[in-house]
């Protein structure tokens, strides 16, 4: 990009376009830098969560207990390093999650490897975002998101798996709709939230073949249901006696906020209420256009994202690492500037930013699991 082009763009008031263009010009270098930093984070032990160690532990035990794995709490695996991490809890996530960690643990049951695989999936997700949107900048915004950097590459949360199957479903929807519905079913069996894409899918394409493939996609859950307490476990997680949600509707509900710093509560409220308001404004505009006889009805593009934010603010226990799934729902929006806006907002997951730039706050593991980085 030449200086003259930048000056001309600035004179025309398109400074934001120039920012996007400068980012696109630096795309390869930014991807490379982010990848190197992610690898560094993978080499560091998780310190604000013990989840990955438990997940790999349950995955390792799957090869002994098979489809009955949901019947056993962590304390059942006495003598293992994960037996006393939430000892009375069972594995509480759907079938594709346990199968994923079973595969990871079979290859190499180590925290480093688990984080490396999840980081690689984030790279694949960025590629799929580019293929779906034809917008390389969206892929970059997703890949350099602080929420993804910290919660995935440092802490090992498995949100990339949720996004992966959702992205595959979106990519196939206009190409192989039956397979799109099958992948949507698989996505729902990582965590439930991809189910918020269903209204968009039904609006785009539905027939008996799509319905059949969607049902077939739930075979993993059906098998677990026949052999274990699967349904009971995935719908009654019971983390704690009380739930904590720093995204809750009422920012002054001290019991629900569980000592979350007020600056973070405000930041979370700005992010989530902002997204909801934007969805409402954009959907209302599209509805007005439809009433006026201009174009097709596009309000379904915003439903998945709006439902996800409502869900996030309403559940009893919400986590910071749910934010990296927002881009999945934003991809249903056809207007490129709106997609970029929602992707950009995801950069401001302030807990991750604080952890990366200043240091972790709140609960920090006093004994980081260095010894399990290379084997569990």
N, C-alpha and C positions, 0 to 999 in steps of 0.2 A: 504494500500500500504506500503510495507516494505522499509526500507532505502536502502537495497541492490538492490531492484528493481528500485528505483529512480536513484541510482548511475549507474546501468547498462544502464538505458535508457539515462542518460546524456552522458555516454561514447559512446553510439551509435548515438549521435547527435539528439535524439528525445526529446529535452527539452520541445518543445511546447506540445507534447503529454503528458508529465508529468504535465504540467500546466492544461491541460484539465482534466487529471485524478484526480488531487488534487481538482479541482472544483467539479467534479462529486462525490468525496468522501464527500464533504461538502454540497451536494445538499439540503438535508432536512433542515439543519440549515440555509442555505442562503435563501431558500424559506420562512421559518418561520420568519426570521429577516425582509425580504422584506415585508411580509404581515403585520407585526406589524408596520413597518414604514409607509406603505400605509394607514393603519387605522388612524395613527396619522395625516397624510396629509389630510385625509378625514375630520377630525375634524377642520381643519384650513380653513378659508374662502378664496375663490379665490381672488387674488389681482392684477393679470396682465391681467385679461379679465373679461368682464361682460356677456360672452356668455351663460353660464349655466343658469343664472337667466332668460335671455330672452327665452332660449329654454324651460325651465320649464313653463314659463309664457304662451308661445304659446301653449304648450301641455295642460295646464289648460284651455285655451280658446277654444281648440278643442272641448271640451265636450259641449260647448254652440253653436259654429258655425259650427261644423261638417266639411263636405267636402269643405265648402266655406272658410275655415280658411286662405287660401292663398290670399284672396281678401283684407285682412285688415292689415294695418301697425300697428306698436306697439302703436302709439299714439291714435289709436281707442279705446284702452282698458284703458280709462281715469280712474284715481284714483288708478291704480295698480302700484306696485314698478317697473315694467318693461316697463311702457308706455313711459318713457322718455329716455330709453336706445336705441339709434339709432331710434328715434321716427318715422321717415319716412320709415323705412325699414319694408318689409314684411318678412315672413318666406321664406327663399330662398333655403332650402335643400329639397331633394326628399322625396317621400311619407313615406318610412320606418322610416325616421328620426322623422317626426312629430308624427307618430303612436307610436314610442318608447317613446317619451317624454309625449305623451298623457297618456300612460300606467303608466309611472313613476309618473306623477302628480296625477293620479287617486288614486294610492296607498298612496303616501305621497309627496305632493309638497314641498319639502325641498331641499336645496343645499346639505346638508349632505347625504340624501338618494340618490340623483342623482349621487353623486360621489361614494357612496358605491356600487350602482348597476354597474356602469361602472368599478369599481375596481374588482368586482366579475366577470364581463365578461372577464377582463384581465386574471384572474385566469383560467377561462374556456378556453380562447384562448391558454394559455400556455399548458394546458392539450391536446388540439387538435394538437398543434405543435408537442408534444411528440408522439401522436398517428400516425400522418402523417409521421414523419421523423424517428421514433424509436430512437430518440436522446434526452435524457433528458437534456443534456447541452444546446441545442437550446432553450428548454422551459425555462430554467433558464435565459439565456441571454436575452430572450424577457421580462421576468417578472421583471428583475432587471434593465432594461434599464432606465437611467435617464430621457429620453424623456417621457416615459410612467409614471414614478413616478410623475414627476412634472405636465405635461400637462393633465394627466388623473386624478390621485388621488388628486392632489392639485387644479388644475384649472377646471376640469370637462369637458374637451373636449371629444367628443363622438367617436373618432377614433376606440375604441374597438369594437363598433357595426359594423363598416365597415369591420374590420378584421374578426369578428366572422362569418358573412355570407360567406365571401370569404374562410375561413378555412373549413367551413362545405362543401362548394362546392368542394374544393380540396380533402377532405376526401372521399366524395361520388363518385368522378369521376371514379375511378376504381371499385367501388362496385355497385352503383346505378346511372349510368350516367344521366338518365332523371332527377332525383332529384337533381343531381349536377348542371345541367343547370338551374333548377328552383331557387336554392339557389344563383347561380351567378346573376340571374336577380334581386333577392332581395338585394344582395350586391350592385348592381349598383344603387339601389334606396335608399341607405343610403348616398353615395356620388358616383360620376361617376367613380372614379379611378379604381375600380375592373374590369371595362370594359377592362382594359389592359390585363387581363387574357384570354380574348376571343380567341386570336390566339393560345394560348397553348391548350385550351379546344378543339378548332376545329381540331387541329393536333391530339389530343388524341382520340376523339370520337365524331362523329356527325351523326345524322340520323333524320328521320322525328319525332320520339318520342322526341328526345332531343330538336329539334326545337320547337315542340308543348309545351313542358314543359317550355321552355325559354320564350315563348310568354305569357303563362298563368301566369308566375311569375310577369308580369308587370300589372296585374289586379289592384293593388292598385293605380298605377299612372294613369291608364285609368279612374278609378272612379273619382279621383281628377280632371283630365282634363275635364271631362264632367260637373263638377259642379263649377269649379272655374278658376281663372287665373293662374293655376298651371304651365303650360309650360312657360308662359311669366316670371313668378317669378323665376323659378329655373334656367333659362338660362340668365337672366339679373339681377344679384345680385346687382351691383352698390354699393359697400362698400363706396368708396370715389371718389372724383373727379379725383384723381390720384391713381395709384396702387403702392404698395410697395412690393418688392421681394428681400430679402437678398440672395437668391440663384441664382439670375439672371446671365445670361451668361457673361456679362461685369462687372467685379468687380470694375470698375472705373466709372460706371454710377451713379453719385451722386443723380440724380433725382429719379431713380428707387430704390436706396438703402435707401432713406428716413432717413438719419442720423443714420443708423445702425453702431455700432462701427466697425472700419476697421478690428480689430482682428477677429471679428465674421464673417465678410464677407469672409475673407481669410479661416477661418476654414470651413465655409459652402462650399466654392469653392473646397477645398481639399477633403471634403467628397463626394460631388456630382460628381465632375470631376473624382475622384478616382473610384467611383462605375461605371461610364460610361466606363472608360478605362478598368477596369477589365472585364466588360461585353463584350467589344469589343475583348479583348485578348482571353478570354475563348471561345467566339463564333467563332472567327477565327481559333482557335485550333481545335474545333470540326468540322468546315467546311473542314479544311485540312485533318482531319482523314477520313471524308466521301469521299472526292475526292480520297484519297488513298485506299479506299475500306475497311476501318476499322470501324465497328460499324454502328449504326443508326444515322440519322441526329438529333442532339440535340440542334441546335441553337435556336429552339423555346423556350427552357427553359430560355433563357436570355432576350427574347423580352419584356415580361411584366415589368421586373425590369428596363430595359433600357428606355422603353416608359414612365414609371412613372417618372424617373429622368428628362427626356427631358420635360415632362409636368410641373414638379415642377419648372424648370429653365425658362420656357417660359411664364407661366401665369402671369397676371398683378398683382395678389395679392396672395402671398404664405405665409403660416404660418409655424412656427417651429414645430407645433404638427402634421404636415403631415409625419414627419420622422418615427413615430412608425408603419406606414403601410408598410414600406420597407420589413420587414420579410415576409409578405404575398406573395410578388412577388418572394422573394428569395427561397421560399419553392418549387417552380417549378423546381429548379435545383437539379439534382440527386446526384451529387458529394458532399459527406458530408463535405469535407474540404472547399469547396467553399461556401457552405451554412453557415458554421460556420464563415467564413471570413466576409460575408456580414452581418450576425447577429451581429458580434463583432463591425463592423464599426458603427452600429446604436447606440452603447454605447456612441459615441462621438458627440452627439447633444449638442453643446457647450452652447447654450442659457439655456437649462435645467440644465446642469452641473453648470453653473454660478449661476443660481437661487437657486439651492440646496446647494451649497458649500459656496458661498459668499453672495448671496442675490439678489433679483430682480433688474433688471436695466431697463431703458427705462420708459414707462408709468406704473405707479403703482397707483392703486385705492386709493385716499386719504381718502376715507371712506369705508373700507372693509365691506361687507354686513353681519356682524355678526347676525343681526336681522332676516335674511332670511335663516340662516343655518338650522333652525328647522321648518320652515314653510313660505310659500309665500302666 
